[in-house]
Amino acid sequence: MQKTLKKYFPIFALPTLAAFAVSFVVPFAMGVYLSFTEFKVVNSSEWVGLSNYIKIFTTDETFLHSLWLTVKFTFVSVISVNIIAFLLALLLTKGLKGTNLFRTVFFVPNLIGGIVLGHIWSLIINGILGIFGVDITYNPEYGFWGLVVLMNWQLIGYMMIIYIAGIQNIPDYLGEAAAIDGATPTQVLFHITIPMVMPSVTICTFLTLTNSFKLFDQNLALNGKSPETSLLALDIYKTFYDHTGLKLAQWHGMGQAKAVIFFLLVAVIAFIQLRATRQREVEH
């Protein structure tokens, strides 16, 4: 059987590998190359070396602001989403009445598209803050927290389901043994429940981290008109499409350089997070 699998593996894997190369590897390699050029279209690029990367950090005032805003937003969102989702998972695994209904209600926001969510929360938050003469679209402080609220509302239900699966996978005898030994609920939580759900923590932290860092459509719909509340993905989009004129090729090259930096940041941060949380996982 093993010999047969090895013999025919290339035949069955080739279509998938070819599709992956055409849809990801080749465009990614072209994108890295274009980040060192000035171009209006990909077949008429002019090599400029590290010029685009230098301009990003020296002449583009929006990049560093968007980067810092994205880091702050990701930090707040990862903590708030995971803590609230974990607490809800604990509550909904206690055998309460209507548990299935609550799980469904909390999960539904994850099924709604980001653009729709952005417009919904724009109407809700502007409707509330409008009483005090505040517009979330142009107010950086309220716009930031509006994004945090939106992110929590969308992701908490999804992460809650993952935490519920992890909690339900904890063997019953561990809780019974802890009760016999006189452990308090707090001790059970920190010494049994949390260590045993670390695989779920790894998954949820990774998902919230990457989704927060890559947030685009919700940001565009909620407060995309204000440069003060543009996260990194939206700033890259604006670099490509909000500039016209003779220097369009320069802006395209800078936008592509930003995209490469963006990819490296997400990849490195996600890798560090996975390594850090996996080391704390308990072997069953």
C-alpha positions as CSV (number, residue, x, y, z in Angstrom):
1,M,0.0,0.0,0.0
2,Q,2.8,2.4,0.9
3,K,4.6,1.8,-2.4
4,T,1.4,2.3,-4.3
5,L,0.7,5.6,-2.5
6,K,4.3,6.9,-3.2
7,K,4.0,5.8,-6.8
8,Y,0.7,7.7,-7.5
9,F,1.1,10.6,-5.1
10,P,2.7,13.0,-7.6
11,I,-0.2,12.4,-10.0
12,F,-2.9,13.3,-7.5
13,A,-0.9,16.1,-5.8
14,L,0.2,17.8,-9.1
15,P,-3.1,19.6,-9.8
16,T,-3.2,21.0,-6.2
17,L,0.4,22.0,-6.3
18,A,0.0,23.6,-9.7
19,A,-3.0,25.6,-8.6
20,F,-1.1,26.7,-5.4
21,A,1.9,27.8,-7.5
22,V,-0.3,29.8,-10.0
23,S,-2.6,31.4,-7.4
24,F,-0.1,32.1,-4.6
25,V,3.6,31.4,-5.2
26,V,3.9,33.2,-8.6
27,P,1.9,36.3,-7.5
28,F,3.8,36.5,-4.3
29,A,7.1,36.4,-6.0
30,M,6.0,39.1,-8.5
31,G,4.7,41.2,-5.6
32,V,8.1,41.1,-3.9
33,Y,9.8,42.0,-7.1
34,L,7.4,44.9,-7.8
35,S,8.1,46.3,-4.3
36,F,11.6,47.2,-5.6
37,T,10.2,49.0,-8.7
38,E,8.0,51.9,-9.8
39,F,5.1,50.8,-11.9
40,K,1.7,51.6,-13.2
41,V,1.1,48.2,-14.7
42,V,3.1,45.0,-13.9
43,N,4.6,44.7,-17.3
44,S,6.1,48.2,-17.4
45,S,8.1,48.4,-14.1
46,E,11.3,50.3,-13.5
47,W,13.8,49.0,-10.9
48,V,14.5,51.5,-8.1
49,G,16.0,49.2,-5.5
50,L,15.3,50.0,-1.8
51,S,13.9,53.5,-2.7
52,N,10.2,52.5,-1.9
53,Y,11.1,51.1,1.5
54,I,13.1,54.2,2.4
55,K,10.3,56.5,1.4
56,I,7.8,54.6,3.5
57,F,9.8,55.3,6.7
58,T,11.0,58.8,5.8
59,T,8.4,60.6,3.7
60,D,5.1,58.7,4.2
61,E,3.6,60.0,7.4
62,T,0.6,57.6,7.3
63,F,2.4,54.3,7.4
64,L,3.9,54.4,10.9
65,H,0.7,55.9,12.3
66,S,-1.3,53.1,10.8
67,L,1.2,50.5,12.0
68,W,1.0,51.7,15.6
69,L,-2.8,51.9,15.4
70,T,-2.9,48.4,14.1
71,V,-0.7,47.0,16.8
72,K,-2.7,48.7,19.5
73,F,-6.0,47.6,18.0
74,T,-4.7,44.0,17.7
75,F,-3.5,43.9,21.3
76,V,-6.8,45.2,22.7
77,S,-8.9,42.9,20.4
78,V,-7.0,39.7,21.1
79,I,-7.3,40.1,24.9
80,S,-10.9,41.3,25.0
81,V,-12.2,38.7,22.4
82,N,-10.5,35.7,24.0
83,I,-11.4,36.6,27.6
84,I,-15.0,37.3,26.9
85,A,-15.3,34.2,24.6
86,F,-13.7,32.0,27.3
87,L,-16.0,33.3,30.0
88,L,-19.1,32.7,27.8
89,A,-17.8,29.2,27.1
90,L,-17.5,28.4,30.8
91,L,-21.0,29.7,31.4
92,L,-22.5,27.8,28.5
93,T,-21.0,24.5,29.6
94,K,-22.7,24.5,33.0
95,G,-25.9,22.9,31.7
96,L,-28.0,26.0,31.7
97,K,-31.4,26.1,30.0
98,G,-31.4,27.6,26.5
99,T,-27.7,26.9,26.0
100,N,-28.1,25.9,22.3
101,L,-30.1,29.1,21.6
102,F,-27.4,31.3,23.2
103,R,-24.6,29.5,21.3
104,T,-26.5,30.2,18.0
105,V,-27.2,33.8,18.9
106,F,-23.6,34.5,19.8
107,F,-22.3,32.8,16.7
108,V,-24.6,34.5,14.1
109,P,-22.5,37.8,13.8
110,N,-19.6,35.8,12.5
111,L,-21.8,34.9,9.4
112,I,-22.3,38.5,8.4
113,G,-20.0,40.1,5.9
114,G,-17.5,42.7,7.1
115,I,-18.8,45.6,5.0
116,V,-22.3,45.0,6.3
117,L,-21.1,44.8,9.8
118,G,-19.2,48.1,9.4
119,H,-22.3,49.9,8.1
120,I,-24.5,48.5,10.8
121,W,-22.3,49.6,13.6
122,S,-21.7,52.9,11.9
123,L,-25.4,53.6,12.1
124,I,-25.7,52.3,15.6
125,I,-22.7,54.1,17.1
126,N,-23.3,57.3,15.2
127,G,-26.9,57.2,16.3
128,I,-25.9,57.0,20.0
129,L,-23.0,59.4,19.9
130,G,-24.8,61.8,17.5
131,I,-26.8,62.9,20.5
132,F,-23.6,64.4,21.9
133,G,-22.5,65.8,18.5
134,V,-19.8,63.1,17.9
135,D,-19.3,61.4,14.5
136,I,-17.4,58.1,14.7
137,T,-16.4,58.5,11.0
138,Y,-14.0,61.4,11.7
139,N,-13.3,61.1,15.4
140,P,-10.1,59.0,15.9
141,E,-10.7,58.1,19.6
142,Y,-14.3,57.0,19.1
143,G,-13.4,55.4,15.8
144,F,-10.8,53.2,17.4
145,W,-13.1,51.9,20.1
146,G,-15.9,51.5,17.5
147,L,-13.6,49.1,15.6
148,V,-12.9,47.2,18.9
149,V,-16.6,46.8,19.6
150,L,-17.2,45.6,16.1
151,M,-14.4,43.1,16.2
152,N,-15.6,41.7,19.5
153,W,-19.2,41.4,18.3
154,Q,-18.1,39.5,15.2
155,L,-15.5,37.1,16.7
156,I,-16.6,36.3,20.2
157,G,-19.2,33.8,19.1
158,Y,-16.8,31.9,16.9
159,M,-14.0,31.8,19.5
160,M,-16.6,30.7,22.1
161,I,-17.5,27.6,20.1
162,I,-13.8,26.6,19.9
163,Y,-13.4,27.1,23.7
164,I,-16.6,25.1,24.4
165,A,-15.2,22.2,22.4
166,G,-11.9,22.4,24.4
167,I,-13.8,22.5,27.7
168,Q,-16.0,19.6,26.8
169,N,-12.9,17.6,25.9
170,I,-11.6,17.8,29.5
171,P,-11.9,14.3,31.2
172,D,-14.5,14.3,34.0
173,Y,-12.2,12.4,36.3
174,L,-9.9,15.4,36.7
175,G,-12.7,17.5,38.1
176,E,-13.9,14.7,40.3
177,A,-10.4,14.2,41.7
178,A,-10.0,17.9,42.3
179,A,-13.3,18.0,44.2
180,I,-12.3,15.1,46.4
181,D,-9.0,16.8,47.2
182,G,-11.0,19.9,48.2
183,A,-9.9,22.2,45.4
184,T,-11.9,25.5,45.1
185,P,-13.5,26.5,41.7
186,T,-10.8,29.1,41.2
187,Q,-8.1,26.5,41.7
188,V,-9.9,24.1,39.3
189,L,-10.1,26.9,36.7
190,F,-6.4,27.9,36.8
191,H,-4.8,24.5,37.4
192,I,-7.1,22.2,35.4
193,T,-9.4,24.0,33.0
194,I,-7.1,26.6,31.5
195,P,-4.1,24.3,31.1
196,M,-6.3,21.6,29.5
197,V,-7.8,24.1,27.0
198,M,-4.4,25.5,25.9
199,P,-4.8,23.9,22.4
200,S,-8.0,26.0,22.0
201,V,-6.2,29.0,23.3
202,T,-3.5,28.5,20.6
203,I,-6.1,28.3,17.9
204,C,-8.3,31.3,19.1
205,T,-5.3,33.5,19.8
206,F,-3.9,32.8,16.3
207,L,-7.3,33.5,14.6
208,T,-8.0,36.7,16.5
209,L,-4.4,37.9,16.1
210,T,-4.3,37.4,12.3
211,N,-7.9,38.7,11.7
212,S,-7.3,41.8,13.8
213,F,-4.0,42.6,12.1
214,K,-5.5,42.1,8.6
215,L,-8.8,43.9,9.3
216,F,-9.9,45.8,6.2
217,D,-13.5,45.7,5.1
218,Q,-14.9,46.6,8.5
219,N,-12.4,49.5,8.8
220,L,-13.4,50.7,5.3
221,A,-17.1,50.7,6.0
222,L,-17.0,52.0,9.6
223,N,-14.6,54.9,9.4
224,G,-12.5,54.5,6.3
225,K,-12.8,58.2,5.3
226,S,-10.6,59.3,8.2
227,P,-6.8,58.8,7.8
228,E,-6.5,58.9,11.6
229,T,-8.4,55.6,11.9
230,S,-7.0,53.7,9.0
231,L,-5.4,50.4,10.0
232,L,-2.5,49.0,8.0
233,A,-4.5,47.1,5.4
234,L,-6.7,50.1,4.7
235,D,-3.6,52.3,4.5
236,I,-2.1,50.0,1.8
237,Y,-5.3,50.2,-0.1
238,K,-5.4,54.0,0.0
239,T,-1.7,54.1,-1.1
240,F,-2.7,52.3,-4.3
241,Y,-6.1,53.9,-5.1
242,D,-6.2,57.3,-3.4
243,H,-3.3,58.9,-5.3
244,T,-3.4,60.1,-9.0
245,G,-1.2,62.1,-11.2
246,L,2.4,61.9,-12.6
247,K,3.7,60.1,-9.5
248,L,1.2,57.2,-9.7
249,A,3.9,54.7,-10.4
250,Q,5.8,55.8,-7.3
251,W,2.7,55.3,-5.1
252,H,2.1,51.8,-6.6
253,G,5.6,50.8,-5.8
254,M,5.3,52.1,-2.2
255,G,2.0,50.4,-1.8
256,Q,3.5,47.1,-2.9
257,A,6.5,47.6,-0.5
258,K,4.0,48.2,2.3
259,A,2.2,45.0,1.4
260,V,5.5,43.0,1.7
261,I,6.3,44.6,5.1
262,F,2.7,43.8,6.1
263,F,3.1,40.1,5.2
264,L,6.4,39.8,7.0
265,L,4.9,41.4,10.2
266,V,1.9,39.1,10.3
267,A,3.9,36.0,9.5
268,V,6.6,36.7,12.2
269,I,4.1,37.7,14.9
270,A,1.8,34.7,14.2
271,F,4.9,32.4,14.3
272,I,6.0,33.8,17.6
273,Q,2.5,33.5,19.1
274,L,2.1,29.9,17.9
275,R,5.5,28.9,19.4
276,A,4.7,30.7,22.7
277,T,1.3,29.1,23.2
278,R,2.1,25.6,22.0
279,Q,4.9,25.4,24.6
280,R,2.1,25.7,27.3
281,E,-0.2,23.1,25.8
282,V,-0.7,20.0,28.0
283,E,0.0,16.6,26.5
284,H,-3.1,14.4,26.9
